Amino acid sequence: MIPVYYPELDETCYRDVLENGLTVAVVKREGFTKKLAYFVTDYGAIHTDFTLEGKEYHAPAGVAHYLEHKLFDMPGQRDVSAEFASLGAMTNAFTSYDLTAYYFSCTENFSDCLKLLLEFVSTPYFTEESVEKERGIIDQEIGMNQDAPDSVIFENLMLSLYHQHPIRIPILGTSETIREITAETLHTCHRAFYTPGNMLLCVVGDVDPEEVKALALQVLGTDKKEVGKKAALPAEPMVSPKKDTERIMEVAMPMFNLAFKCEPLGLGDEAIRKEMVADLAAEALFGESSELYLRLYEEGIIDSSFGGGFETIDGCAMLMCSGDSDEPAAVRTAILQQAAKIAAEGIDETAFLRMKRSALGRRIRQLDSFDGTCFRVCAYHFSGFDYFRFPEIYCSIEKEEIRDFIARIVTEERNCLSVIKPVTQ
């Protein structure tokens, strides 16, 4: 394991790529009793089309999430969660649009917990009976999602903002698509994407990096296997197909999501620089100390629920804000006007430096969280970037880059507003 020290952050990360293709990263946190491990695959809900061993496959929407559920089943009716609990550990997993993560945290029995994590994620055990049983559980989850305003408002936004990108389909899939998932489907997707060469093991804590590496080789072996090749995601025009979408639900007051469509970022340093420029643009427009936020708050158009940021997913990206407001359309108008003002006048130097220090400080504070650190190391790894290098990127950004981004992105043609209104008596 090769150590790299980052003096700006006082962090040391040990990395290696094993014979089987697995990347291992260990972030040393000496003196802490907590230990956290993430085992992550570069495979998420949008990756339904791929090629494996010369054959093309199309998987039903929702298969990545279905697979996440089913991997907790082990031969011999073993209960993975109970085994972790008996070791004094907590375990869980999640599926996003472009990756799936399995993780545990513990203060003792770390080696046994790590072996269990690697074992169950790499062991595909699917029977038609168990797959059918899970279908009902996931269908109930889909139904609950359809009754959750936070989920509905975002999913409606994606349907209206994108023409073809699979982000239009919910991560869970639909009640119709999950009926197409079989044990064979799960085996194929596991074989394609749950191979060491498509995965990252990240550990944060006071652990021995060489032990982590040895345990990974012990459980996973040294064989290198073929990784499924994901189909190219459809290119999207930057014009939003719809400007507005609305739903009536049981909410206390109107809530909104507003997004401005951005070009996909790609991979590597230049992509991460673009992301951090966009992050600072969100701070300039939506931050609590921004001119726009303070004015709209004083006018009562927004409240403390208002906030925004930049979201990037494989093949797409968006500048977003959300909150509760009786006047969502007025919020959009105000943002467009403020963007035009920034495009014309630029950003004050003092405000820019304050904003950059604030954003950089926020990212540094996030490293205090083991979970936040682990997740970001994994997510940025799959974007071709060493996350601990973020200070050097931030420090090199100029205010003109923020102005240019806002002028290009925050426009009428790129936006869509999703609103949920309360039921009226």
VOTORDO-335864 format. One record per residue (C-alpha): chain; residue in one letter; x, y, z. Coordinates in pm, whole numbers, plus 50000, padded with zeros to 5 digits. Layout:
N
- mimi, lodo, c1, c2, c3
- A, a, X, Y, Z
...
***
This chain:
425
- mimi, lodo, c1, c2, c3
- A, m, 50000, 50000, 50000
- A, i, 50145, 50335, 49893
- A, p, 50097, 50627, 50137
- A, v, 50031, 50981, 50015
- A, y, 50032, 51269, 50263
- A, y, 49820, 51580, 50199
- A, p, 49965, 51861, 50413
- A, e, 49682, 52109, 50345
- A, l, 49440, 51863, 50508
- A, d, 49679, 51674, 50738
- A, e, 49546, 51350, 50588
- A, t, 49726, 51035, 50478
- A, c, 49568, 50794, 50231
- A, y, 49717, 50455, 50141
- A, r, 49627, 50318, 49797
- A, d, 49697, 50017, 49579
- A, v, 49549, 49831, 49284
- A, l, 49548, 49456, 49355
- A, e, 49622, 49173, 49112
- A, n, 49248, 49115, 49069
- A, g, 49193, 49478, 48964
- A, l, 49040, 49601, 49291
- A, t, 49142, 49948, 49406
- A, v, 49194, 49972, 49783
- A, a, 49210, 50305, 49968
- A, v, 49274, 50338, 50342
- A, v, 49241, 50677, 50512
- A, k, 49434, 50659, 50838
- A, r, 49263, 50812, 51142
- A, e, 49498, 50723, 51426
- A, g, 49357, 50712, 51777
- A, f, 48992, 50671, 51672
- A, t, 48800, 50363, 51783
- A, k, 48544, 50384, 51502
- A, k, 48622, 50208, 51176
- A, l, 48420, 50235, 50856
- A, a, 48445, 50039, 50532
- A, y, 48272, 50103, 50198
- A, f, 48271, 49840, 49923
- A, v, 48144, 50018, 49613
- A, t, 48073, 49924, 49253
- A, d, 48075, 50167, 48963
- A, y, 47723, 50056, 48870
- A, g, 47394, 50225, 48941
- A, a, 47033, 50261, 48835
- A, i, 47105, 50428, 48500
- A, h, 47335, 50149, 48375
- A, t, 47076, 49919, 48222
- A, d, 47242, 49863, 47883
- A, f, 47579, 49691, 47859
- A, t, 47793, 49437, 47679
- A, l, 47951, 49135, 47849
- A, e, 48156, 48860, 47686
- A, g, 48056, 48984, 47341
- A, k, 47682, 48983, 47413
- A, e, 47457, 49286, 47448
- A, y, 47216, 49309, 47743
- A, h, 46926, 49534, 47836
- A, a, 46830, 49504, 48204
- A, p, 46493, 49626, 48337
- A, a, 46487, 49958, 48523
- A, g, 46537, 49905, 48896
- A, v, 46771, 49607, 48867
- A, a, 47067, 49775, 49045
- A, h, 46851, 49847, 49350
- A, y, 46696, 49498, 49335
- A, l, 47045, 49348, 49330
- A, e, 47145, 49555, 49633
- A, h, 46853, 49404, 49828
- A, k, 46920, 49047, 49722
- A, l, 47292, 49041, 49799
- A, f, 47206, 49037, 50169
- A, d, 47079, 48680, 50110
- A, m, 47347, 48416, 50158
- A, p, 47347, 48037, 50106
- A, g, 47233, 47837, 50406
- A, q, 46976, 48101, 50503
- A, r, 47247, 48311, 50663
- A, d, 47132, 48649, 50795
- A, v, 47404, 48899, 50702
- A, s, 47265, 49181, 50915
- A, a, 47243, 48952, 51217
- A, e, 47602, 48835, 51163
- A, f, 47723, 49195, 51159
- A, a, 47519, 49268, 51472
- A, s, 47679, 48971, 51650
- A, l, 48017, 49130, 51572
- A, g, 47904, 49459, 51722
- A, a, 47878, 49629, 51382
- A, m, 47610, 49814, 51188
- A, t, 47568, 49751, 50815
- A, n, 47366, 49901, 50532
- A, a, 47370, 49974, 50160
- A, f, 47235, 50220, 49907
- A, t, 47187, 50248, 49533
- A, s, 47225, 50579, 49352
- A, y, 47188, 50663, 48984
- A, d, 47551, 50575, 48908
- A, l, 47694, 50361, 49191
- A, t, 47598, 50107, 49458
- A, a, 47763, 50100, 49801
- A, y, 47771, 49845, 50084
- A, y, 47921, 49945, 50416
- A, f, 47964, 49875, 50785
- A, s, 48091, 50064, 51090
- A, c, 48237, 49906, 51402
- A, t, 48464, 49963, 51700
- A, e, 48577, 49601, 51738
- A, n, 48614, 49284, 51531
- A, f, 48716, 49490, 51228
- A, s, 48889, 49205, 51042
- A, d, 48590, 48972, 51076
- A, c, 48353, 49249, 50967
- A, l, 48564, 49332, 50662
- A, k, 48578, 48968, 50556
- A, l, 48201, 48942, 50592
- A, l, 48146, 49257, 50384
- A, l, 48368, 49131, 50103
- A, e, 48214, 48785, 50119
- A, f, 47847, 48875, 50098
- A, v, 47886, 49141, 49828
- A, s, 48088, 48904, 49610
- A, t, 47856, 48605, 49660
- A, p, 47560, 48601, 49419
- A, y, 47289, 48379, 49564
- A, f, 46955, 48423, 49390
- A, t, 46671, 48175, 49366
- A, e, 46351, 48234, 49174
- A, e, 46155, 48193, 49497
- A, s, 46356, 48454, 49688
- A, v, 46353, 48693, 49391
- A, e, 45975, 48667, 49371
- A, k, 45940, 48730, 49744
- A, e, 46157, 49042, 49719
- A, r, 45942, 49175, 49436
- A, g, 45656, 49240, 49674
- A, i, 45883, 49419, 49922
- A, i, 46028, 49646, 49654
- A, d, 45684, 49711, 49505
- A, q, 45573, 49838, 49847
- A, e, 45882, 50061, 49857
- A, i, 45790, 50200, 49515
- A, g, 45438, 50274, 49642
- A, m, 45577, 50455, 49946
- A, n, 45803, 50659, 49719
- A, q, 45506, 50766, 49511
- A, d, 45345, 50905, 49826
- A, a, 45659, 51092, 49937
- A, p, 45657, 51457, 49817
- A, d, 46038, 51486, 49822
- A, s, 46069, 51190, 49584
- A, v, 45779, 51289, 49361
- A, i, 45894, 51647, 49311
- A, f, 46244, 51538, 49204
- A, e, 46130, 51254, 48979
- A, n, 45879, 51485, 48808
- A, l, 46162, 51733, 48757
- A, m, 46382, 51472, 48588
- A, l, 46097, 51366, 48359
- A, s, 46055, 51727, 48249
- A, l, 46420, 51832, 48235
- A, y, 46553, 51541, 48027
- A, h, 46453, 51405, 47688
- A, q, 46613, 51057, 47694
- A, h, 46867, 51017, 47975
- A, p, 46775, 50723, 48205
- A, i, 46771, 50959, 48504
- A, r, 46409, 51000, 48392
- A, i, 46338, 50658, 48547
- A, p, 46328, 50628, 48930
- A, i, 46617, 50444, 49096
- A, l, 46372, 50182, 49226
- A, g, 46226, 50126, 48881
- A, t, 45851, 50095, 48845
- A, s, 45598, 49830, 48945
- A, e, 45600, 49718, 48580
- A, t, 45977, 49703, 48523
- A, i, 46060, 49510, 48841
- A, r, 45825, 49232, 48723
- A, e, 46074, 49163, 48445
- A, i, 46363, 49097, 48686
- A, t, 46461, 48732, 48731
- A, a, 46734, 48543, 48911
- A, e, 46916, 48517, 48578
- A, t, 46898, 48896, 48535
- A, l, 47059, 48948, 48875
- A, h, 47332, 48690, 48807
- A, t, 47418, 48857, 48476
- A, c, 47439, 49207, 48624
- A, h, 47643, 49083, 48920
- A, r, 47886, 48905, 48688
- A, a, 47920, 49221, 48477
- A, f, 47973, 49484, 48744
- A, y, 48053, 49318, 49078
- A, t, 48401, 49225, 48965
- A, p, 48705, 49362, 49150
- A, g, 48816, 49569, 48850
- A, n, 48492, 49768, 48868
- A, m, 48499, 49821, 49244
- A, l, 48667, 50019, 49521
- A, l, 48723, 49921, 49883
- A, c, 48765, 50228, 50104
- A, v, 48837, 50210, 50478
- A, v, 48857, 50501, 50723
- A, g, 48996, 50447, 51072
- A, d, 49292, 50338, 51278
- A, v, 49363, 50020, 51080
- A, d, 49664, 49854, 50920
- A, p, 49652, 49920, 50541
- A, e, 49850, 49604, 50466
- A, e, 49599, 49396, 50664
- A, v, 49312, 49547, 50462
- A, k, 49492, 49457, 50140
- A, a, 49567, 49102, 50259
- A, l, 49206, 49041, 50365
- A, a, 49078, 49165, 50027
- A, l, 49304, 48919, 49846
- A, q, 49212, 48639, 50085
- A, v, 48838, 48676, 50025
- A, l, 48831, 48787, 49661
- A, g, 49129, 48598, 49523
- A, t, 49374, 48718, 49260
- A, d, 49187, 48635, 48939
- A, k, 49108, 48929, 48714
- A, k, 48767, 48907, 48549
- A, e, 48602, 49086, 48258
- A, v, 48400, 49396, 48346
- A, g, 48077, 49474, 48163
- A, k, 48106, 49762, 47918
- A, k, 47831, 50016, 47976
- A, a, 47649, 50145, 47671
- A, a, 47699, 50512, 47588
- A, l, 47436, 50729, 47750
- A, p, 47223, 50938, 47514
- A, a, 47346, 51289, 47433
- A, e, 47104, 51551, 47561
- A, p, 47022, 51890, 47410
- A, m, 47065, 52162, 47671
- A, v, 46714, 52294, 47612
- A, s, 46468, 52163, 47871
- A, p, 46168, 51992, 47702
- A, k, 45929, 52135, 47964
- A, k, 45950, 52451, 48172
- A, d, 45700, 52357, 48441
- A, t, 45555, 52050, 48607
- A, e, 45303, 52048, 48891
- A, r, 45143, 51797, 49127
- A, i, 44889, 51831, 49408
- A, m, 44966, 51635, 49725
- A, e, 44915, 51644, 50099
- A, v, 45173, 51910, 50187
- A, a, 45148, 52203, 50427
- A, m, 45261, 52464, 50173
- A, p, 45390, 52470, 49815
- A, m, 45736, 52320, 49764
- A, f, 45959, 52347, 49459
- A, n, 46268, 52210, 49285
- A, l, 46427, 52429, 49019
- A, a, 46706, 52301, 48794
- A, f, 46925, 52440, 48518
- A, k, 47056, 52180, 48277
- A, c, 47436, 52151, 48240
- A, e, 47662, 51959, 48005
- A, p, 47805, 51629, 48141
- A, l, 48142, 51685, 48306
- A, g, 48336, 51380, 48195
- A, l, 48633, 51254, 48399
- A, g, 48957, 51378, 48551
- A, d, 49096, 51705, 48680
- A, e, 48923, 51930, 48427
- A, a, 48585, 51776, 48507
- A, i, 48634, 51827, 48882
- A, r, 48741, 52186, 48822
- A, k, 48414, 52244, 48637
- A, e, 48224, 52087, 48926
- A, m, 48389, 52314, 49179
- A, v, 48324, 52621, 48964
- A, a, 47958, 52516, 48955
- A, d, 47963, 52461, 49331
- A, l, 48085, 52818, 49380
- A, a, 47823, 52944, 49135
- A, a, 47557, 52783, 49353
- A, e, 47711, 52958, 49654
- A, a, 47699, 53292, 49469
- A, l, 47333, 53250, 49377
- A, f, 47180, 53043, 49656
- A, g, 47416, 53073, 49954
- A, e, 47276, 53210, 50281
- A, s, 47500, 53517, 50257
- A, s, 47425, 53583, 49889
- A, e, 47249, 53901, 49781
- A, l, 46960, 53704, 49631
- A, y, 46901, 53486, 49939
- A, l, 46895, 53782, 50175
- A, r, 46657, 53982, 49957
- A, l, 46410, 53699, 49895
- A, y, 46418, 53603, 50262
- A, e, 46343, 53961, 50372
- A, e, 46056, 53976, 50122
- A, g, 45910, 53651, 50260
- A, i, 45933, 53473, 49924
- A, i, 46164, 53203, 50066
- A, d, 46233, 53071, 50414
- A, s, 46517, 52881, 50579
- A, s, 46430, 52568, 50376
- A, f, 46577, 52733, 50063
- A, g, 46914, 52612, 49939
- A, g, 47093, 52488, 49633
- A, g, 47393, 52315, 49486
- A, f, 47538, 52137, 49187
- A, e, 47454, 51776, 49106
- A, t, 47653, 51557, 48868
- A, i, 47555, 51208, 48756
- A, d, 47706, 50989, 48486
- A, g, 47605, 51155, 48159
- A, c, 47429, 51460, 48303
- A, a, 47460, 51750, 48546
- A, m, 47241, 52028, 48685
- A, l, 47249, 52339, 48899
- A, m, 46960, 52307, 49145
- A, c, 46778, 52485, 49423
- A, s, 46474, 52389, 49630
- A, g, 46258, 52495, 49921
- A, d, 45910, 52592, 50034
- A, s, 45748, 52902, 49889
- A, d, 45405, 53041, 49812
- A, e, 45560, 53194, 49499
- A, p, 45788, 52940, 49325
- A, a, 45761, 53119, 48991
- A, a, 45876, 53442, 49155
- A, v, 46181, 53259, 49291
- A, r, 46271, 53143, 48940
- A, t, 46227, 53494, 48798
- A, a, 46446, 53642, 49071
- A, i, 46721, 53384, 49009
- A, l, 46721, 53455, 48635
- A, q, 46740, 53829, 48703
- A, q, 47024, 53787, 48953
- A, a, 47211, 53565, 48706
- A, a, 47177, 53833, 48437
- A, k, 47310, 54091, 48682
- A, i, 47612, 53878, 48771
- A, a, 47676, 53810, 48401
- A, a, 47675, 54185, 48330
- A, e, 47857, 54315, 48638
- A, g, 48066, 54022, 48755
- A, i, 48128, 53924, 49118
- A, d, 48277, 54154, 49379
- A, e, 48632, 54045, 49468
- A, t, 48578, 54062, 49844
- A, a, 48254, 53864, 49819
- A, f, 48422, 53608, 49592
- A, l, 48712, 53546, 49831
- A, r, 48471, 53514, 50125
- A, m, 48256, 53273, 49927
- A, k, 48556, 53062, 49822
- A, r, 48686, 53042, 50180
- A, s, 48340, 52941, 50299
- A, a, 48302, 52666, 50038
- A, l, 48653, 52534, 50097
- A, g, 48600, 52537, 50474
- A, r, 48276, 52346, 50436
- A, r, 48449, 52072, 50234
- A, i, 48730, 52049, 50489
- A, r, 48479, 52018, 50776
- A, q, 48303, 51737, 50590
- A, l, 48621, 51532, 50633
- A, d, 48539, 51512, 51005
- A, s, 48266, 51267, 50905
- A, f, 48390, 50915, 50840
- A, d, 48088, 50850, 50617
- A, g, 48133, 51173, 50424
- A, t, 48500, 51102, 50369
- A, c, 48443, 50743, 50257
- A, f, 48163, 50835, 50019
- A, r, 48356, 51119, 49855
- A, v, 48674, 50915, 49814
- A, c, 48467, 50651, 49634
- A, a, 48256, 50883, 49420
- A, y, 48552, 51092, 49305
- A, h, 48761, 50781, 49239
- A, f, 48508, 50675, 48976
- A, s, 48531, 51027, 48831
- A, g, 48906, 50984, 48789
- A, f, 49006, 51224, 49066
- A, d, 49186, 51198, 49399
- A, y, 48942, 51375, 49633
- A, f, 49211, 51492, 49876
- A, r, 49344, 51723, 49606
- A, f, 49035, 51946, 49617
- A, p, 49208, 52238, 49798
- A, e, 49448, 52297, 49508
- A, i, 49156, 52307, 49262
- A, y, 48955, 52551, 49473
- A, c, 49250, 52782, 49525
- A, s, 49312, 52812, 49151
- A, i, 48956, 52913, 49054
- A, e, 48905, 53274, 48942
- A, k, 48587, 53479, 48984
- A, e, 48551, 53520, 48606
- A, e, 48495, 53146, 48578
- A, i, 48197, 53176, 48813
- A, r, 48050, 53465, 48618
- A, d, 48095, 53284, 48285
- A, f, 47931, 52967, 48421
- A, i, 47629, 53157, 48554
- A, a, 47592, 53356, 48231
- A, r, 47592, 53036, 48023
- A, i, 47388, 52804, 48244
- A, v, 47127, 53010, 48433
- A, t, 46899, 53087, 48138
- A, e, 46536, 53054, 48035
- A, e, 46592, 52769, 47791
- A, r, 46789, 52548, 48032
- A, n, 46553, 52553, 48331
- A, c, 46258, 52356, 48460
- A, l, 46047, 52420, 48770
- A, s, 45880, 52132, 48955
- A, v, 45614, 52228, 49209
- A, i, 45395, 52042, 49454
- A, k, 45094, 52234, 49575
- A, p, 44876, 52154, 49876
- A, v, 44531, 52004, 49842
- A, t, 44277, 52287, 49863
- A, q, 43948, 52236, 50042
***
